[in-house]
């Protein structure tokens, strides 16, 4: 072979090698597959990064869950407070619902007043003085003053509309936030009920004080009038305490010695024999009586037989015989 032929062969071999080294143009399908593979790789990397971040944050979340549980412990403790089996407090706050009548075992009619006693909540316990403060009725925080609201927050209890203080022979069974129901009373107890009497407005002396009034004749001209209210020159004034016309009712009064006829502890209802001061839905305070002790409702009164003077008895018989003749 000549030198020219050798050169041509070398040029052809170099051209073929160059063609093989040049990248071939990719088709559209191949380009789409390459793009999909890149997207899959990026998604996998993102998932791995999120899992790693979640694994790092999981201890923090557990700590955050434990913190509310620790904060909720006081509430659970407050819910666990149960009413003591035997009460030593001497009264409760209630609401007068109205009157009705019941029948005893002999069929006698007994007029009773329905009083909703409780449910109350222990707001404060004062061991030094032997007193327990009870709260009754729900109220919004906007309806009470800031000093009183601060007292409730300090005690850790919900605001109550009415607060009253009661004696207790032993304050140890009572804790702040403890509920108190109608089990304080039992059938046969005697109670004193205090409340605001129904207002009658401005009334005259006969209705207000029970005056007997003047003469009933037509010419007296003095039937329901006031009349004399004091002396003349000495002491030249009206003495204090003189009964006069004026505002009647709407004052705090107490009715003593009302007997508890029945108790519904589930509904906090007490049936009290007799009338209770105040109007329907009026707030009342019920205290266990100091003057009268508990007595069984089924107790029968003993009939007292008085001694008879035999001399008077014989005279009565003698008189009856004379009348018979």
C-alpha positions as CSV (number, residue, x, y, z in Angstrom):
1,X,0.0,0.0,0.0
2,X,1.2,3.5,-0.8
3,X,1.5,6.2,1.8
4,X,-1.6,7.9,0.5
5,X,-3.8,4.9,1.1
6,X,-2.4,4.6,4.7
7,X,-3.3,8.2,5.4
8,X,-6.8,7.8,4.1
9,X,-7.4,4.7,6.3
10,X,-6.1,6.6,9.4
11,X,-8.4,9.5,8.7
12,X,-11.4,7.1,8.3
13,X,-10.5,5.4,11.6
14,X,-10.2,8.7,13.5
15,X,-13.5,9.9,12.1
16,X,-15.3,6.7,13.1
17,X,-13.8,6.9,16.6
18,X,-14.9,10.6,16.9
19,X,-18.4,9.6,15.8
20,X,-18.5,6.9,18.5
21,X,-17.3,9.3,21.2
22,X,-20.0,12.0,20.3
23,X,-23.3,11.5,22.5
24,X,-26.3,10.5,20.6
25,X,-29.4,12.9,20.8
26,X,-31.9,11.6,23.4
27,X,-35.5,11.0,22.3
28,X,-38.5,12.8,24.2
29,X,-39.4,9.6,26.0
30,X,-35.9,9.2,27.3
31,X,-35.9,12.8,28.5
32,X,-39.2,12.4,30.4
33,X,-37.9,9.2,32.1
34,X,-34.8,11.1,33.2
35,X,-36.9,13.9,34.7
36,X,-39.2,11.5,36.5
37,X,-36.2,9.7,38.1
38,X,-34.8,13.0,39.3
39,X,-38.2,14.0,40.8
40,X,-38.5,10.6,42.6
41,X,-35.1,11.0,44.1
42,X,-35.9,14.5,45.4
43,X,-39.2,13.3,46.9
44,X,-37.4,10.4,48.7
45,X,-34.8,12.8,50.1
46,X,-37.6,15.2,51.3
47,X,-39.4,12.3,53.1
48,X,-36.2,11.2,54.8
49,X,-35.6,14.8,56.0
50,X,-39.2,15.1,57.4
51,X,-38.9,11.8,59.2
52,X,-35.7,12.8,60.8
53,X,-37.2,16.1,61.9
54,X,-40.2,14.4,63.3
55,X,-38.0,12.0,65.2
56,X,-36.1,14.9,66.7
57,X,-39.4,16.7,67.7
58,X,-41.2,13.7,69.2
59,X,-39.5,14.0,72.6
60,X,-40.5,17.6,72.8
61,X,-44.1,16.7,72.0
62,X,-44.1,14.1,74.7
63,X,-42.8,16.6,77.2
64,X,-45.5,19.1,76.1
65,X,-48.2,16.4,76.6
66,X,-46.9,15.6,80.0
67,X,-47.0,19.3,81.0
68,X,-50.8,19.7,80.5
69,X,-51.3,16.4,82.3
70,X,-49.3,17.8,85.3
71,X,-51.4,21.0,85.1
72,X,-54.6,19.0,85.0
73,X,-53.8,17.2,88.3
74,X,-55.3,20.0,90.5
75,X,-58.6,19.8,88.6
76,X,-58.7,16.0,89.0
77,X,-58.0,16.4,92.7
78,X,-60.8,18.9,92.9
79,X,-63.1,16.5,91.2
80,X,-62.2,13.7,93.5
81,X,-63.3,15.7,96.6
82,X,-66.4,13.9,97.9
83,X,-69.0,14.9,100.4
84,X,-68.3,13.6,103.9
85,X,-70.7,10.9,105.2
86,X,-71.5,12.9,108.4
87,X,-71.8,16.7,108.3
88,X,-70.8,18.9,111.2
89,X,-71.9,22.2,109.5
90,X,-75.0,23.7,111.0
91,X,-76.7,25.2,108.0
92,X,-77.0,25.7,104.2
93,X,-78.1,28.3,101.7
94,X,-81.3,27.5,99.7
95,X,-84.1,28.8,97.6
96,X,-87.8,28.8,98.3
97,X,-89.7,27.1,95.6
98,X,-93.3,27.3,96.9
99,X,-95.8,25.5,99.1
100,X,-97.8,22.3,98.9
101,X,-99.3,19.7,101.2
102,X,-98.6,16.2,102.2
103,X,-100.4,13.5,104.2
104,X,-99.2,11.6,107.2
105,X,-99.8,7.9,108.0
106,X,-103.1,8.8,109.7
107,X,-104.4,10.8,106.7
108,X,-103.9,14.3,108.2
109,X,-103.0,17.2,105.9
110,X,-99.7,18.9,106.6
111,X,-98.9,22.1,104.8
112,X,-95.2,22.2,103.8
113,X,-92.8,24.6,102.1
114,X,-90.5,23.2,99.4
115,X,-87.0,24.5,99.8
116,X,-84.0,23.7,97.5
117,X,-81.1,23.5,99.9
118,X,-77.9,23.5,97.9
119,X,-76.0,22.3,96.2
120,X,-73.4,24.5,97.9
121,X,-69.6,24.6,97.6
122,X,-67.1,25.1,100.3
123,X,-65.3,28.4,99.6
124,X,-63.3,28.8,102.7
125,X,-62.6,26.9,106.0
126,X,-61.6,28.9,109.1
127,X,-60.3,26.5,111.6
128,X,-59.5,29.2,114.2
129,X,-63.1,30.3,114.6
130,X,-64.8,27.0,113.7
131,X,-66.6,28.4,110.7
132,X,-67.2,27.2,107.1
133,X,-68.1,29.6,104.3
134,X,-70.4,28.1,101.7
135,X,-71.2,29.5,98.2
136,X,-74.5,29.1,96.3
137,X,-75.5,29.9,92.8
138,X,-73.5,30.3,89.6
139,X,-72.6,33.9,88.5
140,X,-70.5,35.4,85.6
141,X,-67.2,37.0,86.5
142,X,-68.4,40.3,85.0
143,X,-71.2,40.4,87.6
144,X,-69.0,40.5,90.7
145,X,-66.5,43.0,92.0
146,X,-62.7,42.7,91.4
147,X,-61.9,42.2,95.1
148,X,-64.4,39.4,95.4
149,X,-63.2,37.9,92.1
150,X,-59.6,38.0,93.4
151,X,-60.7,36.1,96.5
152,X,-62.3,33.3,94.4
153,X,-59.2,33.0,92.3
154,X,-57.0,32.9,95.3
155,X,-59.1,30.0,96.7
156,X,-59.1,28.3,93.4
157,X,-62.9,28.0,93.1
158,X,-65.5,29.2,90.7
159,X,-67.4,32.4,91.6
160,X,-70.6,32.0,93.6
161,X,-73.5,34.4,93.8
162,X,-74.3,34.1,97.5
163,X,-71.8,33.5,100.4
164,X,-72.8,32.6,103.9
165,X,-70.8,31.6,107.0
166,X,-71.9,28.7,109.2
167,X,-70.8,27.2,112.5
168,X,-69.1,23.8,112.5
169,X,-68.1,21.7,115.5
170,X,-65.3,20.1,113.4
171,X,-63.9,21.7,110.3
172,X,-61.5,18.9,109.4
173,X,-63.9,17.0,107.1
174,X,-64.3,20.1,104.8
175,X,-61.9,21.1,102.0
176,X,-62.1,24.1,99.7
177,X,-64.1,23.1,96.6
178,X,-66.0,20.3,98.3
179,X,-69.7,20.0,97.4
180,X,-72.3,20.0,100.2
181,X,-75.8,18.6,99.6
182,X,-79.1,18.4,101.5
183,X,-77.7,15.5,103.5
184,X,-76.8,18.1,106.2
185,X,-80.4,17.7,107.3
186,X,-82.5,14.6,108.1
187,X,-86.3,14.1,108.7
188,X,-87.2,15.1,112.2
189,X,-84.8,18.0,112.5
190,X,-86.0,21.4,113.6
191,X,-84.6,24.3,111.7
192,X,-84.7,28.1,111.7
193,X,-85.2,29.8,108.3
194,X,-84.0,33.3,107.6
195,X,-85.0,35.3,104.6
196,X,-86.3,38.7,103.3
197,X,-90.1,39.0,103.9
198,X,-92.5,40.0,101.1
199,X,-92.8,43.8,100.8
200,X,-96.3,45.2,101.4
201,X,-95.6,48.8,100.7
202,X,-96.8,51.7,102.9
203,X,-99.5,50.4,105.3
204,X,-101.6,51.8,108.1
205,X,-101.2,51.0,111.7
206,X,-104.1,48.5,111.9
207,X,-102.6,46.2,109.3
208,X,-98.9,46.9,110.2
209,X,-99.2,46.6,114.0
210,X,-102.6,45.1,114.6
211,X,-104.3,48.1,116.2
212,X,-107.8,47.4,117.5
213,X,-109.1,50.6,115.9
214,X,-111.6,53.2,117.2
215,X,-115.3,52.8,117.9
216,X,-117.4,51.2,115.2
217,X,-120.4,53.6,115.5
218,X,-121.2,55.9,112.6
219,X,-120.7,59.0,114.6
220,X,-117.3,58.3,116.0
221,X,-115.4,59.4,112.8
222,X,-112.4,57.5,114.2
223,X,-112.2,54.0,112.9
224,X,-108.7,53.3,111.5
225,X,-107.0,56.6,112.2
226,X,-103.8,57.2,114.3
227,X,-105.1,59.2,117.2
228,X,-102.8,60.4,120.0
229,X,-99.1,59.8,119.6
230,X,-97.7,61.3,122.7
231,X,-97.9,63.8,125.6
232,X,-98.3,67.6,125.3
233,X,-95.8,70.0,127.1
234,X,-93.8,67.2,128.7
235,X,-91.8,65.8,127.0
236,X,-93.0,67.8,123.9
237,X,-92.0,65.1,121.5
238,X,-92.9,61.6,120.2
239,X,-91.2,58.8,122.1
240,X,-89.1,56.3,120.1
241,X,-90.7,53.0,119.3
242,X,-94.2,54.4,118.8
243,X,-96.2,52.2,116.4
244,X,-97.0,54.3,113.3
245,X,-98.0,53.7,109.7
246,X,-95.1,53.1,107.3
247,X,-93.2,50.6,105.2
248,X,-94.3,47.1,105.9
249,X,-92.3,44.0,105.0
250,X,-89.2,43.8,102.9
251,X,-87.1,43.1,106.0
252,X,-84.9,40.2,107.0
253,X,-86.9,37.9,109.3
254,X,-86.4,34.5,110.8
255,X,-89.0,31.8,111.4
256,X,-88.0,29.4,114.2
257,X,-88.8,25.8,114.9
258,X,-89.9,24.6,111.5
259,X,-89.8,20.8,111.3
260,X,-88.1,18.9,108.4
261,X,-90.7,16.4,107.1
262,X,-88.8,14.9,104.3
263,X,-85.4,15.1,102.4
264,X,-84.7,14.3,98.8
265,X,-80.8,14.3,98.8
266,X,-80.6,13.5,95.1
267,X,-82.5,16.6,94.1
268,X,-81.5,18.7,97.2
269,X,-85.1,19.2,98.2
270,X,-86.3,19.7,101.8
271,X,-90.0,19.8,102.9
272,X,-90.4,22.1,105.9
273,X,-93.6,22.1,107.9
274,X,-95.1,25.6,107.9
275,X,-94.4,28.9,106.1
276,X,-91.0,30.3,105.2
277,X,-90.4,34.0,104.9
278,X,-89.9,35.5,101.4
279,X,-91.4,35.1,97.9
280,X,-91.0,32.3,95.4
281,X,-87.4,31.7,94.3
282,X,-86.2,33.9,97.2
283,X,-82.9,33.1,98.8
284,X,-83.1,31.7,102.3
285,X,-80.7,30.5,105.0
286,X,-81.6,27.3,106.8
287,X,-80.0,26.7,110.2
288,X,-80.4,23.7,112.5
289,X,-82.3,24.9,115.5
290,X,-80.6,25.4,118.9
291,X,-83.8,25.4,120.9
292,X,-85.3,22.2,119.6
293,X,-83.6,18.8,119.1
294,X,-84.3,16.1,116.6
295,X,-87.4,14.0,117.2
296,X,-88.6,11.0,115.3
297,X,-91.5,11.7,113.0
298,X,-93.2,8.4,114.1
299,X,-93.0,9.3,117.7
300,X,-96.4,9.3,119.4
301,X,-97.1,11.9,122.0
302,X,-97.7,10.5,125.4
303,X,-101.2,11.4,126.8
304,X,-100.8,13.1,130.1
305,X,-103.4,12.0,132.6
306,X,-104.0,14.7,135.2
307,X,-104.8,13.8,138.8
308,X,-108.4,14.3,139.7
309,X,-109.4,15.6,143.1
310,X,-111.7,13.0,144.5
311,X,-113.7,15.6,146.4
312,X,-114.4,17.6,143.2
313,X,-115.2,14.4,141.4
314,X,-117.8,13.4,144.1
315,X,-119.3,16.8,144.0
316,X,-119.6,16.6,140.2
317,X,-121.4,13.3,140.5
318,X,-123.7,14.6,143.1
319,X,-124.6,17.6,140.9
320,X,-125.3,15.3,137.9
321,X,-127.6,13.2,140.0
322,X,-129.6,16.2,141.1
323,X,-129.9,17.4,137.5
324,X,-131.1,13.9,136.6
325,X,-133.9,14.0,139.2
